[in-house]
Amino acid sequence: MALFRRVLFWGHLIAGLVAGSIVLIMSVTGVLLTYEKQMASWADTRAFQIAPGATRMAPDALISAARAAAGDAPATTLTMWADPAKPAAVAVAQKTIYVDPYTGLVLGESHAQPRAFFRTMTDWHRWLGANPEGRAQGRMITGACNLAFLFLVLSGMYLWLPKIWTWRQVRNIAWFKGGLSAKARDFNWHNAIGVWTAIPLAIVVASGVVISYPWASDLVYRAAGEAPPSRAAGPAAAGRGGGPGSGGANGSGRAPRPAASLDAAWTRAAQQEGWRSISVRIPNGGAETAAFTIDRGAGAQPQKRGTLTLSTATGDIVKWEPFESLSRGRRLRSYMRFAHTGEVWGLTGQTIAGLASLGSVVLVWTGISLALRRFWAWRKRAARGADESSSRVAA
């Protein structure tokens, strides 16, 4: 047992030194991205004044108003909230146009600066700020260091365990102390913060591994007793290249066809109980159906979302897919995606994940500090031993 603990300790120390700087970057950017959605939304809409009316305008009219404000560019998505004081949001030409849902008045558009800041932080968090040509290498580095971070978290859980379980021993490890020397302070902070952040960090980092590696994602499905879904080969497999402004509504570079009417379908979608927001990707003209995302949560809680497919002509239900209807593997994989940001548990989860990321900043700092102190102490002992040997030889 003593040998195992020694091997684990040195593995913990070496992994921390090798991956520490990258983990620090991911932790700092993780802290800065904690409330990204709320802050971006506040920056976009804080100046809007909306007086709720008796009824909302029809979706087609809101989309037309947004398109007119954007030079008749094609619109890709429409989102409305149950909160009567919130504007409708229409994605047009890689920006969001906000419209008063009761009057059709265009209120403004998304602010570029906050979104540029968060996009930069995301780029550093995912691939160390690399340009598109270097992102594969950046992702490889962050993925490997995140995997090392998982080892650090799990091995740290074992290393801080007291040999004798008494309240005094646990308190010495898990509580902060004052009046300590620099070395003792770093050791105390490293252990105490490690204890308090261990579980949320394990969730955040493990879910990050699932996001980084296909084999880890496949492991989630296998743990649920399912075969992993097949992946298409080639660049098109990314599945996110056809967003707003990516070359027309059909992604081909040709002029998009007129959008299909959403009025009848939206009326039916709004009859779903308990929704907080409804979002739809605007279909091309001639499309027989439209898929609506019915969200009863804060926007990133998959367990509170469902997809309602409706006929664009009549508004009749074609298919209803609540979260509960998904396979166990898909549900678990969806949980893992938003466990990484804590959003699966709403604002409370985001806050806990942000605090855990902040704790990991201190863990990296104190861990490296302790390792350097250990190295300097070893150098002093080695130099002292060499001096003593020289003295004995001279005598």
Contacts in CASP RR format, 6 or more apart in sequence:
PFRMAT RR
TARGET T0000
AUTHOR 0000-0000-0000
METHOD contacts of the structure
MODEL  1
MALFRRVLFWGHLIAGLVAGSIVLIMSVTGVLLTYEKQMASWADTRAFQI
APGATRMAPDALISAARAAAGDAPATTLTMWADPAKPAAVAVAQKTIYVD
PYTGLVLGESHAQPRAFFRTMTDWHRWLGANPEGRAQGRMITGACNLAFL
FLVLSGMYLWLPKIWTWRQVRNIAWFKGGLSAKARDFNWHNAIGVWTAIP
LAIVVASGVVISYPWASDLVYRAAGEAPPSRAAGPAAAGRGGGPGSGGAN
GSGRAPRPAASLDAAWTRAAQQEGWRSISVRIPNGGAETAAFTIDRGAGA
QPQKRGTLTLSTATGDIVKWEPFESLSRGRRLRSYMRFAHTGEVWGLTGQ
TIAGLASLGSVVLVWTGISLALRRFWAWRKRAARGADESSSRVAA
5 158 0 8 1.000
5 159 0 8 1.000
8 155 0 8 1.000
8 158 0 8 1.000
8 159 0 8 1.000
9 159 0 8 1.000
11 151 0 8 1.000
11 155 0 8 1.000
12 151 0 8 1.000
12 152 0 8 1.000
12 155 0 8 1.000
12 156 0 8 1.000
12 159 0 8 1.000
13 371 0 8 1.000
13 374 0 8 1.000
15 148 0 8 1.000
15 151 0 8 1.000
15 152 0 8 1.000
15 155 0 8 1.000
16 23 0 8 1.000
16 148 0 8 1.000
16 152 0 8 1.000
16 364 0 8 1.000
16 367 0 8 1.000
16 368 0 8 1.000
16 371 0 8 1.000
17 368 0 8 1.000
17 371 0 8 1.000
18 148 0 8 1.000
19 144 0 8 1.000
19 145 0 8 1.000
19 148 0 8 1.000
19 149 0 8 1.000
19 152 0 8 1.000
20 145 0 8 1.000
20 364 0 8 1.000
20 368 0 8 1.000
22 128 0 8 1.000
22 141 0 8 1.000
22 142 0 8 1.000
22 145 0 8 1.000
23 145 0 8 1.000
23 146 0 8 1.000
23 148 0 8 1.000
23 149 0 8 1.000
23 152 0 8 1.000
23 360 0 8 1.000
23 364 0 8 1.000
24 361 0 8 1.000
24 364 0 8 1.000
24 365 0 8 1.000
25 124 0 8 1.000
25 125 0 8 1.000
25 128 0 8 1.000
26 125 0 8 1.000
26 142 0 8 1.000
26 145 0 8 1.000
26 146 0 8 1.000
26 149 0 8 1.000
27 357 0 8 1.000
27 358 0 8 1.000
27 359 0 8 1.000
27 360 0 8 1.000
27 361 0 8 1.000
27 364 0 8 1.000
28 357 0 8 1.000
28 361 0 8 1.000
29 121 0 8 1.000
29 122 0 8 1.000
29 124 0 8 1.000
29 125 0 8 1.000
30 121 0 8 1.000
30 125 0 8 1.000
30 354 0 8 1.000
30 357 0 8 1.000
31 354 0 8 1.000
31 357 0 8 1.000
31 358 0 8 1.000
31 361 0 8 1.000
32 121 0 8 1.000
33 118 0 8 1.000
33 121 0 8 1.000
33 122 0 8 1.000
33 125 0 8 1.000
33 341 0 8 1.000
34 341 0 8 1.000
34 350 0 8 1.000
34 351 0 8 1.000
34 353 0 8 1.000
34 354 0 8 1.000
34 357 0 8 1.000
35 350 0 8 1.000
36 118 0 8 1.000
36 121 0 8 1.000
37 299 0 8 1.000
37 300 0 8 1.000
38 347 0 8 1.000
39 114 0 8 1.000
39 118 0 8 1.000
40 110 0 8 1.000
40 111 0 8 1.000
40 114 0 8 1.000
40 115 0 8 1.000
40 118 0 8 1.000
43 111 0 8 1.000
43 113 0 8 1.000
43 114 0 8 1.000
44 96 0 8 1.000
44 98 0 8 1.000
44 109 0 8 1.000
44 110 0 8 1.000
44 111 0 8 1.000
44 114 0 8 1.000
45 86 0 8 1.000
45 87 0 8 1.000
45 98 0 8 1.000
45 107 0 8 1.000
48 87 0 8 1.000
48 98 0 8 1.000
48 100 0 8 1.000
48 107 0 8 1.000
48 108 0 8 1.000
50 84 0 8 1.000
50 85 0 8 1.000
50 86 0 8 1.000
50 87 0 8 1.000
50 100 0 8 1.000
50 101 0 8 1.000
50 102 0 8 1.000
50 107 0 8 1.000
51 102 0 8 1.000
52 84 0 8 1.000
52 85 0 8 1.000
52 102 0 8 1.000
53 84 0 8 1.000
53 102 0 8 1.000
55 102 0 8 1.000
56 80 0 8 1.000
56 88 0 8 1.000
56 101 0 8 1.000
56 102 0 8 1.000
57 101 0 8 1.000
57 102 0 8 1.000
57 103 0 8 1.000
57 104 0 8 1.000
58 263 0 8 1.000
58 266 0 8 1.000
59 78 0 8 1.000
59 80 0 8 1.000
59 262 0 8 1.000
59 263 0 8 1.000
59 266 0 8 1.000
59 280 0 8 1.000
60 261 0 8 1.000
60 262 0 8 1.000
60 263 0 8 1.000
61 104 0 8 1.000
62 78 0 8 1.000
62 88 0 8 1.000
62 90 0 8 1.000
62 99 0 8 1.000
62 101 0 8 1.000
62 104 0 8 1.000
63 75 0 8 1.000
63 78 0 8 1.000
63 90 0 8 1.000
63 259 0 8 1.000
63 262 0 8 1.000
63 282 0 8 1.000
65 99 0 8 1.000
65 104 0 8 1.000
65 105 0 8 1.000
65 106 0 8 1.000
66 75 0 8 1.000
66 90 0 8 1.000
66 92 0 8 1.000
66 97 0 8 1.000
66 99 0 8 1.000
66 106 0 8 1.000
67 73 0 8 1.000
67 74 0 8 1.000
67 75 0 8 1.000
67 90 0 8 1.000
67 92 0 8 1.000
68 106 0 8 1.000
69 92 0 8 1.000
69 97 0 8 1.000
69 106 0 8 1.000
69 108 0 8 1.000
69 109 0 8 1.000
70 92 0 8 1.000
70 93 0 8 1.000
70 95 0 8 1.000
70 97 0 8 1.000
70 109 0 8 1.000
73 92 0 8 1.000
73 93 0 8 1.000
73 245 0 8 1.000
74 92 0 8 1.000
74 93 0 8 1.000
74 245 0 8 1.000
74 248 0 8 1.000
74 249 0 8 1.000
74 256 0 8 1.000
74 259 0 8 1.000
75 90 0 8 1.000
75 91 0 8 1.000
75 92 0 8 1.000
75 259 0 8 1.000
75 282 0 8 1.000
76 91 0 8 1.000
76 92 0 8 1.000
76 243 0 8 1.000
76 244 0 8 1.000
76 245 0 8 1.000
76 249 0 8 1.000
76 281 0 8 1.000
76 282 0 8 1.000
77 90 0 8 1.000
77 91 0 8 1.000
77 244 0 8 1.000
77 279 0 8 1.000
77 280 0 8 1.000
77 281 0 8 1.000
77 282 0 8 1.000
78 88 0 8 1.000
78 89 0 8 1.000
78 90 0 8 1.000
78 91 0 8 1.000
78 262 0 8 1.000
78 279 0 8 1.000
78 280 0 8 1.000
78 282 0 8 1.000
79 88 0 8 1.000
79 89 0 8 1.000
79 90 0 8 1.000
79 277 0 8 1.000
79 278 0 8 1.000
79 279 0 8 1.000
79 280 0 8 1.000
80 86 0 8 1.000
80 88 0 8 1.000
80 89 0 8 1.000
80 101 0 8 1.000
80 277 0 8 1.000
80 278 0 8 1.000
81 276 0 8 1.000
81 277 0 8 1.000
82 274 0 8 1.000
82 275 0 8 1.000
82 276 0 8 1.000
82 277 0 8 1.000
83 276 0 8 1.000
87 98 0 8 1.000
87 99 0 8 1.000
87 100 0 8 1.000
87 101 0 8 1.000
87 107 0 8 1.000
88 98 0 8 1.000
88 99 0 8 1.000
88 100 0 8 1.000
88 101 0 8 1.000
89 96 0 8 1.000
89 97 0 8 1.000
89 98 0 8 1.000
89 99 0 8 1.000
90 96 0 8 1.000
90 97 0 8 1.000
90 98 0 8 1.000
90 99 0 8 1.000
91 97 0 8 1.000
91 244 0 8 1.000
92 244 0 8 1.000
93 244 0 8 1.000
93 245 0 8 1.000
94 244 0 8 1.000
94 245 0 8 1.000
95 109 0 8 1.000
95 110 0 8 1.000
95 112 0 8 1.000
95 244 0 8 1.000
96 109 0 8 1.000
96 110 0 8 1.000
97 106 0 8 1.000
97 108 0 8 1.000
97 109 0 8 1.000
98 106 0 8 1.000
98 107 0 8 1.000
98 108 0 8 1.000
98 109 0 8 1.000
98 110 0 8 1.000
99 105 0 8 1.000
99 106 0 8 1.000
99 107 0 8 1.000
100 106 0 8 1.000
100 107 0 8 1.000
120 129 0 8 1.000
123 129 0 8 1.000
123 130 0 8 1.000
125 142 0 8 1.000
126 135 0 8 1.000
126 138 0 8 1.000
126 139 0 8 1.000
126 142 0 8 1.000
127 134 0 8 1.000
127 135 0 8 1.000
127 137 0 8 1.000
127 138 0 8 1.000
127 139 0 8 1.000
127 141 0 8 1.000
127 142 0 8 1.000
128 138 0 8 1.000
128 141 0 8 1.000
128 142 0 8 1.000
129 138 0 8 1.000
130 137 0 8 1.000
130 138 0 8 1.000
139 212 0 8 1.000
142 212 0 8 1.000
143 209 0 8 1.000
143 212 0 8 1.000
143 213 0 8 1.000
146 205 0 8 1.000
146 208 0 8 1.000
146 209 0 8 1.000
146 212 0 8 1.000
147 209 0 8 1.000
147 212 0 8 1.000
147 213 0 8 1.000
149 205 0 8 1.000
149 360 0 8 1.000
150 202 0 8 1.000
150 205 0 8 1.000
150 206 0 8 1.000
150 209 0 8 1.000
153 198 0 8 1.000
153 201 0 8 1.000
153 202 0 8 1.000
153 205 0 8 1.000
154 202 0 8 1.000
156 194 0 8 1.000
156 198 0 8 1.000
157 198 0 8 1.000
157 202 0 8 1.000
160 173 0 8 1.000
160 191 0 8 1.000
160 194 0 8 1.000
160 195 0 8 1.000
162 169 0 8 1.000
162 170 0 8 1.000
162 172 0 8 1.000
162 173 0 8 1.000
163 169 0 8 1.000
173 191 0 8 1.000
173 192 0 8 1.000
173 195 0 8 1.000
174 191 0 8 1.000
174 192 0 8 1.000
174 195 0 8 1.000
174 196 0 8 1.000
175 192 0 8 1.000
176 188 0 8 1.000
176 189 0 8 1.000
176 192 0 8 1.000
177 184 0 8 1.000
177 185 0 8 1.000
177 188 0 8 1.000
178 185 0 8 1.000
179 185 0 8 1.000
180 188 0 8 1.000
183 370 0 8 1.000
183 373 0 8 1.000
186 366 0 8 1.000
186 367 0 8 1.000
186 369 0 8 1.000
186 370 0 8 1.000
186 373 0 8 1.000
187 366 0 8 1.000
187 370 0 8 1.000
189 362 0 8 1.000
189 366 0 8 1.000
190 362 0 8 1.000
190 363 0 8 1.000
190 366 0 8 1.000
190 367 0 8 1.000
190 370 0 8 1.000
193 359 0 8 1.000
193 362 0 8 1.000
193 363 0 8 1.000
193 366 0 8 1.000
194 201 0 8 1.000
194 359 0 8 1.000
194 363 0 8 1.000
197 355 0 8 1.000
197 356 0 8 1.000
197 359 0 8 1.000
197 360 0 8 1.000
197 363 0 8 1.000
200 352 0 8 1.000
200 353 0 8 1.000
200 355 0 8 1.000
200 356 0 8 1.000
201 356 0 8 1.000
201 359 0 8 1.000
201 360 0 8 1.000
203 339 0 8 1.000
203 342 0 8 1.000
204 339 0 8 1.000
204 340 0 8 1.000
204 342 0 8 1.000
204 353 0 8 1.000
204 356 0 8 1.000
204 357 0 8 1.000
206 336 0 8 1.000
207 336 0 8 1.000
207 337 0 8 1.000
207 339 0 8 1.000
207 340 0 8 1.000
208 336 0 8 1.000
208 340 0 8 1.000
209 216 0 8 1.000
210 216 0 8 1.000
210 217 0 8 1.000
210 219 0 8 1.000
210 220 0 8 1.000
210 333 0 8 1.000
210 336 0 8 1.000
210 337 0 8 1.000
211 217 0 8 1.000
211 336 0 8 1.000
211 337 0 8 1.000
211 340 0 8 1.000
214 231 0 8 1.000
217 228 0 8 1.000
217 333 0 8 1.000
218 228 0 8 1.000
220 329 0 8 1.000
220 332 0 8 1.000
220 333 0 8 1.000
220 336 0 8 1.000
221 227 0 8 1.000
221 228 0 8 1.000
221 229 0 8 1.000
221 329 0 8 1.000
221 332 0 8 1.000
221 333 0 8 1.000
222 228 0 8 1.000
223 332 0 8 1.000
224 327 0 8 1.000
224 328 0 8 1.000
224 329 0 8 1.000
224 332 0 8 1.000
225 328 0 8 1.000
225 329 0 8 1.000
226 327 0 8 1.000
226 328 0 8 1.000
226 329 0 8 1.000
231 237 0 8 1.000
242 251 0 8 1.000
247 253 0 8 1.000
248 254 0 8 1.000
248 255 0 8 1.000
248 256 0 8 1.000
249 256 0 8 1.000
249 257 0 8 1.000
249 259 0 8 1.000
249 282 0 8 1.000
249 284 0 8 1.000
250 256 0 8 1.000
250 257 0 8 1.000
250 284 0 8 1.000
256 284 0 8 1.000
257 284 0 8 1.000
257 285 0 8 1.000
257 286 0 8 1.000
258 284 0 8 1.000
258 285 0 8 1.000
259 282 0 8 1.000
259 283 0 8 1.000
259 284 0 8 1.000
259 285 0 8 1.000
260 282 0 8 1.000
260 283 0 8 1.000
260 284 0 8 1.000
260 285 0 8 1.000
260 286 0 8 1.000
260 287 0 8 1.000
260 290 0 8 1.000
260 312 0 8 1.000
261 312 0 8 1.000
262 280 0 8 1.000
262 282 0 8 1.000
262 290 0 8 1.000
262 312 0 8 1.000
264 311 0 8 1.000
264 312 0 8 1.000
264 313 0 8 1.000
264 314 0 8 1.000
264 315 0 8 1.000
265 280 0 8 1.000
265 290 0 8 1.000
265 292 0 8 1.000
265 310 0 8 1.000
265 311 0 8 1.000
265 312 0 8 1.000
265 315 0 8 1.000
266 278 0 8 1.000
266 280 0 8 1.000
266 292 0 8 1.000
267 315 0 8 1.000
268 310 0 8 1.000
268 315 0 8 1.000
268 316 0 8 1.000
268 317 0 8 1.000
269 278 0 8 1.000
269 280 0 8 1.000
269 292 0 8 1.000
269 294 0 8 1.000
269 308 0 8 1.000
269 310 0 8 1.000
270 278 0 8 1.000
272 278 0 8 1.000
272 294 0 8 1.000
272 308 0 8 1.000
274 296 0 8 1.000
275 294 0 8 1.000
275 295 0 8 1.000
275 296 0 8 1.000
276 295 0 8 1.000
276 296 0 8 1.000
276 297 0 8 1.000
276 298 0 8 1.000
276 299 0 8 1.000
277 295 0 8 1.000
277 297 0 8 1.000
277 299 0 8 1.000
278 292 0 8 1.000
278 293 0 8 1.000
278 294 0 8 1.000
278 295 0 8 1.000
279 292 0 8 1.000
279 293 0 8 1.000
279 295 0 8 1.000
280 290 0 8 1.000
280 291 0 8 1.000
280 292 0 8 1.000
280 293 0 8 1.000
281 290 0 8 1.000
281 291 0 8 1.000
282 290 0 8 1.000
283 289 0 8 1.000
283 290 0 8 1.000
283 312 0 8 1.000
286 312 0 8 1.000
287 312 0 8 1.000
288 311 0 8 1.000
288 312 0 8 1.000
288 313 0 8 1.000
289 309 0 8 1.000
289 310 0 8 1.000
289 311 0 8 1.000
289 312 0 8 1.000
289 318 0 8 1.000
290 309 0 8 1.000
290 310 0 8 1.000
290 312 0 8 1.000
291 307 0 8 1.000
291 308 0 8 1.000
291 309 0 8 1.000
292 307 0 8 1.000
292 308 0 8 1.000
292 309 0 8 1.000
292 310 0 8 1.000
293 305 0 8 1.000
293 306 0 8 1.000
293 307 0 8 1.000
294 305 0 8 1.000
294 306 0 8 1.000
294 307 0 8 1.000
294 308 0 8 1.000
295 301 0 8 1.000
295 304 0 8 1.000
295 305 0 8 1.000
295 306 0 8 1.000
296 304 0 8 1.000
296 305 0 8 1.000
297 304 0 8 1.000
297 305 0 8 1.000
297 346 0 8 1.000
298 343 0 8 1.000
298 346 0 8 1.000
298 347 0 8 1.000
299 305 0 8 1.000
299 343 0 8 1.000
300 338 0 8 1.000
300 341 0 8 1.000
300 343 0 8 1.000
300 344 0 8 1.000
300 346 0 8 1.000
301 338 0 8 1.000
301 343 0 8 1.000
301 344 0 8 1.000
301 345 0 8 1.000
301 346 0 8 1.000
302 323 0 8 1.000
302 331 0 8 1.000
302 334 0 8 1.000
302 335 0 8 1.000
302 337 0 8 1.000
302 338 0 8 1.000
302 344 0 8 1.000
303 323 0 8 1.000
303 331 0 8 1.000
303 334 0 8 1.000
303 335 0 8 1.000
303 344 0 8 1.000
304 323 0 8 1.000
305 323 0 8 1.000
306 320 0 8 1.000
306 321 0 8 1.000
306 322 0 8 1.000
306 323 0 8 1.000
307 319 0 8 1.000
307 320 0 8 1.000
307 321 0 8 1.000
308 317 0 8 1.000
308 319 0 8 1.000
308 320 0 8 1.000
308 321 0 8 1.000
309 317 0 8 1.000
309 318 0 8 1.000
309 319 0 8 1.000
309 320 0 8 1.000
309 321 0 8 1.000
310 316 0 8 1.000
310 317 0 8 1.000
310 318 0 8 1.000
311 318 0 8 1.000
323 331 0 8 1.000
323 334 0 8 1.000
324 331 0 8 1.000
326 334 0 8 1.000
335 344 0 8 1.000
338 344 0 8 1.000
340 353 0 8 1.000
341 350 0 8 1.000
341 353 0 8 1.000
342 349 0 8 1.000
342 350 0 8 1.000
342 352 0 8 1.000
342 353 0 8 1.000
343 349 0 8 1.000
343 350 0 8 1.000
345 352 0 8 1.000
END
